[in-house]
C-alpha cells in the first residue's frame, strides 16, 4: 500500500512543505526506520528528536535546515481516519512500556 507522508522542513528563510512516499504492507504504519530511510532517500540525513511530535533533526549540524516535522500522512483511505493513523505512527515510535504483574 502507498503511504504519502506530509512534512514541513524548517529553513532559515521559512518553512517548506514537502511530501514523501513509502510502500508498506496492507494495514501497516511506518516506523522510525522507514521514515528515516525515506528522508535519507530524499537527501535528508536525520535522526528522530521528538517521538511525540514526530520531529526529526539533521545528523550534521551544518545542514541548511534545522528540523523536519511530520504533519500528516495519507494511505488513500478516508480523511476522517488520518488523525487515528498518525496517532498509530506515534504509538509505534514510542518505547513500549513493560506490562504489569
Buried (B, 14 or more C-beta within 10 A) or exposed (E): EEBEBBBBBBEEEEEEEEEBEBEBEEEBBBEBEBBBBBBEEBEBEBEBBEBEEBBBBBEEEEBEBEBBBBEBBBBEEEEEEBEEBBEBBBEBBEEEEEEEE
